[in-house]
Amino acid sequence: MNAPQPIGTRTSRGQRAAEAAALDAMLLDFMSSAPAGFVRSGATDAERYGVDAARAAAWDARFEALALALYEHQMRYVEAYRAYVRARRAPAPRRACEVPALPVEAFKQTRVASFPPHETRLEFRTSGTSAARAGILPLDSHTLYDVALERGFRHHVMPDRDRMLVLVLAPPVEEAPHSSLAYMLDRVRKIWGTAGSAHFVRAGEVEWRALAAALRHACDAGEPACLLGTAFAWVQVLDRCDAEGFRVRLPGGSRLLETGGYKGRSRELAPDALYREIESTLGIPTTHIVSEYGMTELGSQYYTTSLRGALTGETLAPRAWSHPAWLRPRLFDAEAGVPSDAERFQGTGLLAHHDLANRGSVAHLLTADLGRSTGTSFELLGRAPRTTARGCGLPYEASP
């Protein structure tokens, strides 16, 4: 990698592009070879990833080096991040956990990117409302994003299959070009989907008749199906099934992924209640239902592990949030702002994610989600009250 210039030094467009390319090569090498998720329960990385202590230490050392290299690059080229860090008077980090975490609110207030606007190749947006601007994640390349998506999904949802029927309860990417979820599910369908795989949301509405016909056909053909959609969409489907007395028992090996919250778009169900209704209505065992947790601003995702455990026989905590070795969850003390790796944190804190797939924006992000440690992972507790995030404001200058 070319020797980086000191932070604050003007660099040429060619220097920035060379640094980005060199970082991408190193990140791609790490993300292509490091574990994509847990294979066991445990309190240490070695236990969770099923390797010896020396191998886990080597991966940890690579994470540390890449996290610090990303910090230098993003301080140099992401104006909003540099202003934020300097306003906080944060000292130069010596370890990855000391890298300042940028509040995700920044993506709603300014451009957070390490490259000029004309190099944008993809742009994902959060679901904004009339009361709040949408956050925007621009990407100059989808390579790292795709590797994180594909390796994580393969590990947690398709460890036993190369292809299967994929039924998607979300619009195709052509209809929702700025939705990171639409991008993810559309790519999954293209990579793993067999003939008959399709989307069943158009113009914001579930195509119920087409979906019901596809489910019946899968049952009649004895073809296992992989169903993908948001929690509120599955509740809407379950309500329609109940209203019409619709029941199927999908073939063995079928599975379902649910993601996202309800956002007032359906009745709300606790995960266990939702899973029981899915099993009763569609015949998919609760062990074969996966929750996914991600954010528009992140390149990587978390998954629960009950499906992988059921398919592989691995001993996994079914509700633990499994994550790849290039992603670290952290919890922050809301008062002191002191971060700890999630499994070591005591009490309740603000959840942060250190994601090496975020080369083009900022790798370490602080959310407004509350969490607490489970000893092997973390538990989501919902959004923090506004007063809880005291001291986590955004004292940076907006970039043009």
Buried (B, 14 or more C-beta within 10 A) or exposed (E): EEEBBEBEEEBEEEBBBBBBEBBBEBBBEBBEEBBBBBBBBBEEBBBBBBBEEEBBEEBBEBBBEBBBBBBBBBBBBBBBBBBBBBEBEEEEBEEBBBBBBBBBBBBBBBBBBBBEEEBBEBBBBBEEEEEEBBBBBBBBBBBBBBBBBBBBBBBBBBBEBEEBBBBBBBBBBEBBBBBBBBBBBBBBBEBBBBEBBBBBBEEEEBBBEBBBEBBEEBBEEEBBBBBBBBBBBBBBBBEBBEEEEBEBEBBEBBBBBBBBEBEEBBEBBEBEEBBBBBBEBBBBBBBBBBBBBBBBBBBBBBBBBBBBBBBEEBEBBBBBBBBBBBBBBBBBBBEEBEBBBBBEBEEBBBBBBBBBBBBBBBBBBBBBBBBBBBEBBBBBEEEBEEEBBEEBEBEBEEBE
